[in-house]
Amino acid sequence: MNTIQDRSEDFLAALVRAFPIEDVWLLEAGKAKECALERPTNFIVIVPDGSDAHVIERAAADLILKRPEWSGIDVFVFPLSTITRTPRPLLVKMALTSGTNIYCK
């Protein structure tokens, strides 16, 4: 089995258990060169409007720090309204066009 996929699935399960998640998109750094992503695996996480996206993002980053096998993963959290907003943040746009939806509530 693919170890990168296993790590991503473990991290996704931890995110869903810990936070109010609406959607998660997997965006590989190579598919979004214009975003200058530092890590090969990037989770674009969509949380309900009214949630403190920046607080959830920091807490999710802390989860990554606790598990060395997740060091190749980065996480970016946005409120649900960013999906319909124009213009969208670049990371959200790239996730929707070049990423893979790996979780939907």
For each residue, the residues with C-beta under 8 A, 3 or more apart:
1: 5 6
2: 5 6
3: 6 7
4: 7 8 40 41 72
5: 1 2 8 9
6: 1 2 3 9 10
7: 3 4 10 11 41 69 70 72 73
8: 4 5 11 12 26 41 43 73 102
9: 5 6 12 13
10: 6 7 13 14 67 69 70
11: 7 8 14 15 43 63 64 67 70 73
12: 8 9 15 16 24 43 102 103
13: 9 10 16 17
14: 10 11 17 18 63
15: 11 12 18 19 21 24 43 45 60 63 75
16: 12 13 19 21 24 103
17: 13 14
18: 14 15 59 60 63
19: 15 16 45 47 56 59 60
20: 47 48 51 56
21: 15 16 24 45 46 47 103 105
22: 46 47 48 80 104 105
23: 45 46 80 83 101 103 104 105
24: 12 15 16 21 43 44 45 46 101 102 103
25: 43 44 46 95 96 99 100 101 102
26: 8 41 42 43 44 99 100 101 102
27: 31 32 35 37 42 43 44 91 94 95 98 99 100
28: 31 32 40 41 42 99
29: 32 33 35 37 38 39 40 41 42
30: 33 40
31: 27 28 94 98 99
32: 27 28 29 35 37 42 91 94 95 98 99
33: 29 30 36
34: 90 94
35: 27 29 32 90 91 94
36: 33
37: 27 29 32 42 74
38: 29 74
39: 29 42 71 72 73 74
40: 4 28 29 30 72
41: 4 7 8 26 28 29 72 73 74
42: 26 27 28 29 32 37 39 73 74 75 76 91
43: 8 11 12 15 24 25 26 27 60 73 74 75 76
44: 24 25 26 27 76 78 91 92 95 99
45: 15 19 21 23 24 56 57 60 75 76 77 78
46: 21 22 23 24 25 77 78 79 80 82 83
47: 19 20 21 22 51 53 56 77 78 79 80
48: 20 22 51 79 80
49: 79 80 81
50: 79
51: 20 47 48 56 79
52: 55 56
53: 47 56 57 77 78 79
54: 57 58 77
55: 52 58 59
56: 19 20 45 47 51 52 53 59 60 77
57: 45 53 54 60 61 75 76 77
58: 54 55 61 62
59: 18 19 55 56 62 63
60: 15 18 19 43 45 56 57 63 64 75 77
61: 57 58 64 65 74 75
62: 58 59 65 66
63: 11 14 15 18 59 60 66 67 70
64: 11 60 61 67 70 71 73 74 75
65: 61 62
66: 62 63
67: 10 11 63 64 70
68: 71
69: 7 10
70: 7 10 11 63 64 67 73
71: 39 64 68
72: 4 7 39 40 41
73: 7 8 11 39 41 42 43 64 70
74: 37 38 39 41 42 43 61 64
75: 15 42 43 45 57 60 61 64
76: 42 43 44 45 57 91
77: 45 46 47 53 54 56 57 60
78: 44 45 46 47 53 82 83 89 91 92
79: 46 47 48 49 50 51 53 82
80: 22 23 46 47 48 49 83
81: 49 84 85
82: 46 78 79 85 88 89 92
83: 23 46 78 80 88 92 96
84: 81
85: 81 82 88
86:
87: 93
88: 82 83 85 92 93 96
89: 78 82 92 93
90: 34 35 93 94
91: 27 32 35 42 44 76 78 94 95
92: 44 78 82 83 88 89 95 96
93: 87 88 89 90 96 97
94: 27 31 32 34 35 90 91 97 98 99
95: 25 27 32 44 91 92 98 99
96: 25 83 88 92 93 99
97: 93 94
98: 27 31 32 94 95
99: 25 26 27 28 31 32 44 94 95 96
100: 25 26 27
101: 23 24 25 26 104
102: 8 12 24 25 26
103: 12 16 21 23 24
104: 22 23 101
105: 21 22 23
